[in-house]
Amino acid sequence: MATILLPTNDLKPGMTIAESVCSDKQVILQENTVLTSNIIRRLAAWHVKSVRVSQEPSYDDGVPSIAHLSAEFVKENPVFFDQYGQAITTAGKLFHHMREQQLVPFQELRQLAIVNLYNLLRNRGILGNLYRLKFYTDYTFMHAVDVGLLSGLLGVWSGLAEEEVKNLILCGVLHDIGKSQIPLSILDKPGKLTAEERKTMTLHPEYGYYMTKSIPGITPDVQYAVWQHHERESGEGYPGRLRGDRIHPYAKIVAIADTYDALTTDKVYQKSVTPFRALEILQDLMFVHLERELCQTFIRNVMYSLLGSTVLLSDGTQAEVLQFAHYMSAKPVVATNNGVIADLHLSSKTAIVEVLKCRQ
């Protein structure tokens, strides 16, 4: 395969490293590592001036295709790759149709949720796979697919019946349909929103709710999840500033899935964080804004999924996640590639800056 040496400033998320990257005579990134925005930022901080890459993701009319993932990733996850690729392609077409035609293709979206995405939940390593796809732009339809999957997973982890899990996936897929009524000049604005633009953006749950009211056969549970997914336990959310028991249980689940996915996805106005950092933020939010027991369930299960993953540390070393030794702490004990066992909960100098490979 052809390779090219690129300046660090020209690197893009999704490119694959063609040869190991060294800093101070130490290997910091192995060959075949897929670059993410976090890794690129870290390379600049380590004063790495250039990197040899073997491929560059292609874009069709500004929409990324997962067909340009590294061959290694596809080989490791053929079933997930195929099913997820079909799901986001379908979602992209449906969301485009919704904006253009001002109609909700509900039956098609329902089919996507309760058949395609529900089947995806059976894939091992789904959380890690979703994160490894996070070098793509936060397109609304991809966010909808991911929030649907995460909502369904939290439903499974909470012991809900199959029908409820399917409904939760549908809630996640539909939660942001009100954004189809928000001007693209606001949705795609690269800079900070003005006060008036923020006010317009906060209308999307209400827009979504009224869009669902016109859909025959949709359940109130789904409507309330769309309407209330930005409400918070403290009463500081929107649009109704509802508290605690006044928020629908489905909306509470979607709120957690939405928050986690937003944190781990790069946006024009916000840099993504690792799953470990996202869990720390959720731990802070669950005491005031997000439902505590649901948050604890989500955090425990995401922690379990991260065991055995290969991570990049802030000092440039790679390590394997061994265990989470402290109750509800998202800072694990790791074994570095130098054979050192480190408890990151007890260290203020070393942190995880990226997940390089996830356990399958």
Secondary structure, DSSP 8 states (H G I E B T S, - for coil): ---EEEEGGG--TT-EESS-EEETTEEEE-TT-B--HHHHHHHHHTT--EEEEEE---EETTEE-GGGS-HHHHHH-HHHHHHHHHHHHHHHHHHHHHHHHS---HHHHHHIIIIIIHHHTTSTTHHHHHHHTTTS---HHHHHHHHHHHHHHHHHHTT--HHHHHHHHHHHHHTTGGGGGS-HHHHT-SS---HHHHHHHTTHHHHHHHHHHTSTT--HHHHHHHHHTT--TBS--SSS--BGGGS-HHHHHHHHHHHHHHHTS--SSS----HHHHHHHHHHHTTTTS-HHHHHHHHHHHHHHHTT-EEEETTS-EEEEEE--STT-S--EEEETTS-EEEGGG-SS--EEEEEE---
